[in-house]
């Protein structure tokens, strides 16, 4: 006879089913609570830091998962004062991994942040320097005191921003680029493609008309340190400083083209060491000792390498997309497609400049605030480029 509350042999009791159901219900509640917490945490995590899938989030108890941003590595921001305090290099034949840009301060317009960031992304193992007006003055005072009076006498900061980039190149070397320059390929590839020994400097040609006075812009420069060519633009500025000429003819691209012609006719291919002798008699004598027996050269790169978009007449057909202040809808991606930036040369252009013209013309050129206002907006469809940091990641005063 089976007593009350007893169970049949071989079958679980009613209390077992009750305990099992309670445990199962508890496990389900626990799993739902974990899922709710994960969902809340997932939604609160910035999109760029979220794992690619739910399964990447699963981890054993006690194990900490570190979220990593998928942002590309950037060139390291270097404080200008730190660079000023460094010992000058003795290597006069290697272009250092140093990228220079400048602006009045560290508060850059949005588009300038984006284009500057592109150069830092393309040069992730370089150092990047944002020079402000104050930093520039400190640089001239320390490394070109013979030019300081002329520098202070220039009509406005735009003249000074043009002048000082020559000093970046001579004292430190590396690359200088205006703020409206987007970098497309690493400079190392350019230096490998144009494999030149000795002391070398590079500029780019703009447009197909070599007789145009604007055909050699000063928006991009590359050089080894101590190259004597960079003395010549400063001496030209000193000769023209009291004239009523506009910024382009005193410190800008028109003046630079004239200096290039002077160099080609008087120094390059005639007596490559005569410029070294001139340098030893200049205000920079003693800063560097010209490398004895080491040739120096200047190279003007074809237009497609550095300036595939020309703001002169031969680029007029592209302005609807390429000009930040003239275009109905500025679109950097479309601009690069139209000018063939990805197809020129061996693997495409190294840079493209959008010629934002953030200054006006005239002897006392100042910032063009109407143009600057148009640079305050978004990225103009720059294929996923994101805003750069401002302090410590902006770039140079565009000319």
NORURRA-V593989 format. One record per residue. RES is the residue in three letters. PHI is phi in whole degrees, 0 to 359 (none if undefined). PSI is psi in degrees with one decimal (NA if undefined). BURIAL is # if it has 9 or more other ideal C-beta (glycine too) atoms within 8 Angstrom, else .. Layout:
BEGIN
RES_PHI_PSI_BURIAL, RES_PHI_PSI_BURIAL
END
This chain:
BEGIN
UNK_none_133.1_., UNK_269_124.6_., UNK_284_159.6_., UNK_296_132.7_., UNK_87_-7.6_., UNK_275_162.1_., UNK_243_156.6_., UNK_289_145.9_., UNK_301_134.6_., UNK_88_-1.5_., UNK_237_140.1_., UNK_296_151.3_., UNK_281_165.9_., UNK_298_-33.6_., UNK_294_-33.4_., UNK_297_-46.5_., UNK_299_-38.4_#, UNK_295_-45.6_., UNK_296_-42.2_., UNK_298_-43.5_., UNK_295_-38.5_., UNK_295_-44.2_., UNK_296_-41.9_., UNK_296_-42.1_., UNK_296_-38.2_., UNK_295_-42.6_., UNK_297_-42.1_., UNK_296_-43.6_., UNK_298_-41.1_., UNK_297_-43.7_., UNK_296_-40.7_., UNK_295_-39.6_., UNK_294_-41.2_., UNK_298_-41.7_., UNK_296_-39.5_., UNK_296_-43.9_., UNK_295_-41.9_., UNK_299_-43.4_#, UNK_299_-42.2_., UNK_296_-43.8_., UNK_295_-40.7_., UNK_299_-44.6_#, UNK_291_-28.2_., UNK_276_-12.2_., UNK_279_132.4_#, UNK_306_143.2_., UNK_305_-39.7_., UNK_294_-18.4_., UNK_253_0.9_#, UNK_285_145.7_#, UNK_294_157.1_., UNK_294_-28.9_., UNK_209_169.1_., UNK_299_-37.0_., UNK_293_-23.6_., UNK_291_-15.9_., UNK_269_-16.9_#, UNK_290_131.5_., UNK_210_153.4_., UNK_294_153.7_., UNK_302_138.4_., UNK_87_-7.0_., UNK_266_129.2_., UNK_265_129.9_., UNK_258_128.4_., UNK_262_121.8_., UNK_283_133.8_., UNK_244_133.0_., UNK_290_144.7_., UNK_267_14.4_., UNK_292_142.5_., UNK_293_154.9_., UNK_290_141.3_., UNK_246_153.3_#, UNK_305_139.8_#, UNK_290_127.9_., UNK_290_129.7_#, UNK_242_126.2_#, UNK_293_131.9_., UNK_304_-38.0_#, UNK_295_-33.4_., UNK_296_-42.5_., UNK_295_-39.4_#, UNK_298_-29.4_#, UNK_274_-8.1_., UNK_287_153.4_., UNK_291_140.5_., UNK_291_145.7_#, UNK_290_155.2_#, UNK_256_-3.9_., UNK_273_107.6_., UNK_258_9.0_#, UNK_239_1.1_#, UNK_242_131.3_., UNK_285_116.0_#, UNK_288_157.7_#, UNK_276_72.0_#, UNK_222_121.0_#, UNK_247_120.6_#, UNK_256_137.4_#, UNK_214_162.8_#, UNK_212_156.0_#, UNK_203_168.2_#, UNK_303_-39.5_., UNK_212_-162.2_., UNK_264_5.8_#, UNK_264_93.9_., UNK_268_145.0_#, UNK_303_152.3_., UNK_304_-46.7_#, UNK_295_-35.7_#, UNK_296_-37.4_#, UNK_301_-44.5_#, UNK_294_-45.4_#, UNK_291_-36.2_#, UNK_296_-41.6_#, UNK_299_-36.4_#, UNK_300_-37.5_#, UNK_289_-33.1_#, UNK_287_-32.9_#, UNK_291_-39.0_#, UNK_287_-20.9_#, UNK_237_63.2_#, UNK_294_-25.1_#, UNK_259_18.7_., UNK_261_174.3_#, UNK_254_144.5_#, UNK_236_130.6_#, UNK_238_126.3_#, UNK_256_110.4_#, UNK_269_128.8_#, UNK_265_172.5_#, UNK_303_-40.5_#, UNK_294_-43.5_., UNK_299_-41.8_#, UNK_300_-42.4_#, UNK_296_-41.4_#, UNK_299_-38.9_#, UNK_297_-48.1_#, UNK_297_-42.6_#, UNK_299_-37.3_., UNK_274_-42.6_., UNK_248_-6.6_#, UNK_217_55.1_#, UNK_299_-26.9_#, UNK_295_-19.4_., UNK_257_-5.8_#, UNK_299_-43.6_#, UNK_298_-42.0_., UNK_294_-41.8_#, UNK_301_-47.3_#, UNK_292_-23.7_., UNK_276_-11.1_., UNK_297_152.3_#, UNK_294_-30.8_., UNK_199_175.4_#, UNK_294_-26.0_., UNK_295_-41.7_#, UNK_301_-45.3_#, UNK_293_-37.0_#, UNK_296_-37.4_#, UNK_296_-44.5_#, UNK_292_-42.7_#, UNK_290_-23.7_#, UNK_296_-27.1_#, UNK_295_-31.8_#, UNK_286_-37.6_#, UNK_308_-48.1_#, UNK_294_-42.2_#, UNK_287_-44.8_#, UNK_284_-41.7_#, UNK_245_-30.0_#, UNK_72_-175.2_#, UNK_109_-143.0_#, UNK_235_137.4_#, UNK_244_139.1_#, UNK_216_140.1_#, UNK_297_164.2_#, UNK_290_-21.4_#, UNK_265_20.1_#, UNK_265_126.2_#, UNK_260_128.2_#, UNK_273_133.2_#, UNK_248_-29.9_#, UNK_218_155.7_#, UNK_292_143.8_., UNK_296_-29.9_#, UNK_304_-37.8_., UNK_293_-37.9_#, UNK_296_-44.4_#, UNK_294_-32.0_#, UNK_288_-36.5_., UNK_290_-42.2_., UNK_256_73.6_#, UNK_281_101.0_., UNK_240_135.4_., UNK_271_165.7_., UNK_79_-159.3_#, UNK_277_128.3_#, UNK_219_149.1_#, UNK_227_148.2_#, UNK_229_137.7_#, UNK_230_167.7_#, UNK_246_150.3_#, UNK_266_143.9_#, UNK_247_130.5_#, UNK_79_177.0_#, UNK_259_-7.6_., UNK_265_99.4_#, UNK_289_-14.4_., UNK_274_-7.3_., UNK_294_134.7_#, UNK_292_-13.0_., UNK_259_12.2_#, UNK_284_-9.4_#, UNK_233_85.5_#, UNK_290_163.1_#, UNK_253_25.4_#, UNK_279_-15.5_#, UNK_214_133.2_#, UNK_215_145.3_#, UNK_221_140.8_#, UNK_198_155.3_#, UNK_281_154.8_#, UNK_295_155.2_#, UNK_71_11.7_#, UNK_292_127.5_#, UNK_289_-15.2_#, UNK_305_-37.6_#, UNK_290_-9.2_#, UNK_291_-36.5_#, UNK_296_-43.5_#, UNK_300_-36.3_#, UNK_291_-38.9_#, UNK_293_-34.8_#, UNK_295_-40.3_#, UNK_299_-43.4_#, UNK_298_-36.2_#, UNK_290_-31.1_., UNK_257_3.2_#, UNK_295_-28.3_#, UNK_268_3.6_., UNK_279_169.7_., UNK_260_22.7_., UNK_289_155.8_., UNK_282_176.0_#, UNK_300_-37.3_#, UNK_295_-28.5_#, UNK_265_-11.6_#, UNK_261_-49.1_#, UNK_233_-11.6_#, UNK_267_-157.0_#, UNK_295_-34.0_#, UNK_296_-43.2_#, UNK_296_-40.3_#, UNK_296_-41.1_#, UNK_299_-39.7_#, UNK_295_-38.4_#, UNK_293_-39.5_#, UNK_301_-43.9_#, UNK_297_-39.7_., UNK_300_-45.9_#, UNK_298_-46.2_#, UNK_295_-36.0_#, UNK_277_-33.7_., UNK_256_-24.0_., UNK_235_-39.9_#, UNK_272_127.1_., UNK_81_-4.9_., UNK_255_-66.5_., UNK_215_96.9_., UNK_294_-14.6_#, UNK_258_-3.9_., UNK_293_-30.9_#, UNK_290_-32.9_#, UNK_298_-39.7_#, UNK_294_-38.7_., UNK_296_-40.2_#, UNK_299_-40.7_#, UNK_294_-18.0_., UNK_259_1.6_., UNK_269_179.1_#, UNK_295_-18.7_., UNK_269_3.1_#, UNK_303_134.4_., UNK_95_-21.3_., UNK_291_-48.0_., UNK_230_148.5_., UNK_263_115.5_., UNK_307_134.2_#, UNK_296_115.4_#, UNK_295_129.7_., UNK_77_5.0_., UNK_256_115.1_#, UNK_294_156.7_., UNK_233_147.9_#, UNK_210_158.3_#, UNK_235_135.3_#, UNK_233_126.9_#, UNK_260_110.9_#, UNK_282_148.1_#, UNK_299_154.1_., UNK_303_-32.3_#, UNK_287_-17.1_., UNK_285_-42.9_#, UNK_243_-39.3_#, UNK_235_66.2_#, UNK_295_-22.1_#, UNK_253_122.0_#, UNK_258_135.6_#, UNK_274_-5.4_#, UNK_281_-168.9_#, UNK_301_-35.6_., UNK_286_-3.6_., UNK_250_5.5_#, UNK_299_-33.7_., UNK_294_-17.5_., UNK_257_-1.5_#, UNK_295_-25.4_#, UNK_301_-25.9_#, UNK_245_-24.5_#, UNK_262_-17.0_#, UNK_261_117.0_#, UNK_299_-24.9_#, UNK_250_-13.6_#, UNK_256_-26.7_., UNK_292_142.6_#, UNK_296_-46.3_., UNK_225_100.5_., UNK_294_129.8_#, UNK_216_102.2_#, UNK_297_-38.4_#, UNK_296_-46.4_#, UNK_295_-38.6_#, UNK_301_-47.4_#, UNK_297_-35.7_#, UNK_295_-43.7_#, UNK_294_-40.2_#, UNK_273_-2.9_#, UNK_72_32.3_#, UNK_300_-27.3_#, UNK_274_-4.2_#, UNK_239_-12.2_., UNK_291_154.0_#, UNK_61_-147.2_#, UNK_282_-44.5_., UNK_222_22.0_., UNK_103_170.9_#, UNK_292_155.3_#, UNK_274_-32.3_#, UNK_214_169.2_#, UNK_217_138.2_#, UNK_248_133.3_#, UNK_264_2.4_#, UNK_48_64.6_#, UNK_286_-15.9_#, UNK_46_64.5_., UNK_279_9.3_#, UNK_231_159.6_#, UNK_261_171.9_., UNK_270_166.2_., UNK_121_163.0_., UNK_303_-35.9_., UNK_251_47.6_., UNK_310_133.9_#, UNK_233_171.7_., UNK_300_140.1_#, UNK_269_100.6_#, UNK_290_-25.1_., UNK_294_-42.4_., UNK_291_-41.3_#, UNK_298_-36.0_#, UNK_299_-34.4_., UNK_285_-14.0_#, UNK_268_-2.2_#, UNK_280_-13.8_., UNK_278_-158.6_., UNK_287_-163.6_., UNK_275_0.1_#, UNK_62_33.2_#, UNK_59_62.9_., UNK_263_34.6_#, UNK_57_50.9_., UNK_88_2.4_., UNK_295_139.1_#, UNK_247_161.6_., UNK_298_141.9_., UNK_272_162.9_#, UNK_298_154.5_., UNK_267_-63.6_#, UNK_289_115.4_., UNK_88_11.7_#, UNK_207_18.2_#, UNK_276_-165.5_#, UNK_214_-173.2_#, UNK_290_161.3_#, UNK_289_116.7_#, UNK_281_142.2_#, UNK_245_NA_#
END
